[in-house]
Amino acid sequence: MGRNRTTVKLPSAPRRRALGLGAATAAGVLLLTSCGTDDNSGLPGAVDFTSDTVECGPEGTALASGSTAQANAMEVWVNMYQTNCENSQVNYKATGSGAGIQEFLQGTTAFGGSDSLLTDAEIEESERVCRDGGRAIHLPMVAGPVSVGYNVPGVDDLVLDADALAGIFDSRITRWDDPRIQELNPDTELPDLAITPFSRSDGSGTTDNFTSYLHAAAPDAWPYTPDKVWRGKGGQSADGSSGLVGMVQQNPGAISYFELSYAYQNGIDSVVLDTGATEPVAATVENASAGIAAGRVVGEDGDLAMELDYTTSEDGAYPIVLIAYEIVCDRGNNPATLDLTKAFLSWTAGEEGQEVVTDIHYAAIPEEVITQVRDRIQEMS
Amino acid sequence: MPAIQTDSSPPGGLEPAPRRSSAVRPGDRIFSGLSKGAGITLLVIMAAIAVFLSIRAAVAISANEGNFLTTFEWDANANPPYFGIAVLLFGTVVSSVIAMVLAVPVAVGIALFISHYAPRRVAGTLGYVVDLLAAVPSIIYGLWGALFLVPQMTGLYAWLDQFFGWTGIFAYDNTPARSLMTVGILLAIMILPIITSVTREIFKQTPKAHEEAALALGATRWEVIRMTVLPFGRSGVISASMLGLGRALGETMAVATVLSPAFLINISLLESGGGTFAQNIASQFKEAGSMGRDALIASGLVLFLLTLLVNGAARLIIARRKEFTS
């Protein structure tokens, strides 16, 4: 027995262990990065999540998903809501607006988050999800000012207007000491440095918003149709707002656009916009709220979709603002999560809900619009 | 070979075949069933992937207003959708080719050093380190590439531009070096460990008799390697390279982190722009509508076909070189 047995070499134990260890490390790192990507909240270390104004919904869990632009606001809202309502849970996944709309239309979520308006086809599709002849409506819930951040050594106060921005992002103005920039900044000594504009390489509501502004405020200089996809010529691109922030920090001469919170957290200077107002407007939360107030509600039959006035020249109104909507059915929401959704959204649209997000550089929805949002939430069925 | 009951059989195991088949044991049957099942499962999975990709891709391609093969734009969420894969195909192939050109010679060199030149202890450590490199996740390579490699490349590219800029391929405009060339270099580093460790194992299996015969003929160490190790390992090196190429073609995160994507083809490899299939899918997926996703799947199908094609070609080369594989 056994004398004819050929020996088979087994992989030695140490190697298998090493592979296992490698795999475990890899998995761990992936896990960490996947959590890390959307944590740009810059939440103060010890936020007090307790509140007296929360009116809890029934027990249960409401699922929601969508826009990453409102992810940080949602994080604060969800945390505060759940601290006060232990068994009533809201689970918001920041999957991106496209995926959020899809999931809502498939009926897998109680509400969707989106930073762009639904298309007519999508609204039509929503009639299959909303019962009782209902359809999807937009509820503007929070807004994010989009700042234009730059890295020009020695310059920490830069004024630009829409024409100059369009020229820069379309690679027609290529040096920082260009006369058109100098004209807007007579007292600043601009360096002889190449401009590298950075845009988003992934589809993004921020790009849509920023190019909407360029197209509306400088139609001749920016002829491209606004879109989630970048259309400008030249320059470079990077993935996600955090990618753009990294590029601006790394490369002197760089300029790019991202939500204001990214600029604040990373100490990046933001362009002050010459909108035609008596004084150039800085990108701040208050100015952004004033900017939204210049816009109007364009939705019909109870829909609160908004249209911004990008060409506003009102004093202290910053026009480049990203409005994040919650998408719900006006009638025929899923009865299992209806009351919970109403309770949660009522609170986020409430005074305290709107107040808390300004601490993390989101702009509140102006009073006259948010009161309509509150009414609409009450009428949801 | 299973132990044999009859003590009269010669030790070489030369008893006639029919005898063996008469005694089929349950273990044999289970094992052959299991391995057959595994083989069939693989085929079924591959077929299912191909069918899924084809169906979804057909939806997108039939709605596409642009030319799927030649359009230099990716506007799949527009109505009507308008997109084409020319830029992605170019970027994927070029970055992978750069990676292969840089990685294969180095990998073969490392493998030869480990298997034939290095002292035993050094070889062991080196082999271990190479294996460890293979376990580093691609996002780490990506971050390293974006934060360290890209700033370092500017000097090299300026030098290339100075002396070879006239070719057009190495023209450089002093913007951040987030180009297909940088991606190719990063991919080369990423596929190096896979190619090295597979090649090393192949080289180690060179029959001692061949090497000793070569030595007996008075060959130097390099001649031994050239006459015995390399011919013996050639098909193995090709297989290993294909494994590496597979990773390079499909690499996503590292490319998305390092490249500055844009839908254009630059003659210069050093200037930013371009894109790869996997990177484009990762970048566009988040905000894609249903048509956008189908379009991405269509591009995925092309990558799938490209991989099949490359692997098929490699198989052909290996088959033609069979005579060397003893």
Interface residues (C-beta under 8 A of the other chain):
Chain A: M1 G2 R3 N4 R5 T6 R15 A18 L19 L21 G22 A23 T25 A26 V29 L30 T33 T68 T95 G96 S97 G98 A99 I101 Q102 T119 A121 E122 A194 T196 S201 D202 G203 S204 G205 D227 K228 V229 Q236 S237 A238 D239 G243 G246 M247 Q250 N251
Chain B: M1 A3 I4 P11 G13 W74 D75 N77 A78 N79 Y128 D131 L132 A134 A135 V136 P137 I139 I140 A146 L147 P151 N174 T175 P176 R178 A256 T257 S260 P261 A262 S272 A282 S283 Q284 K286 E287 A288 G289 S290 G292
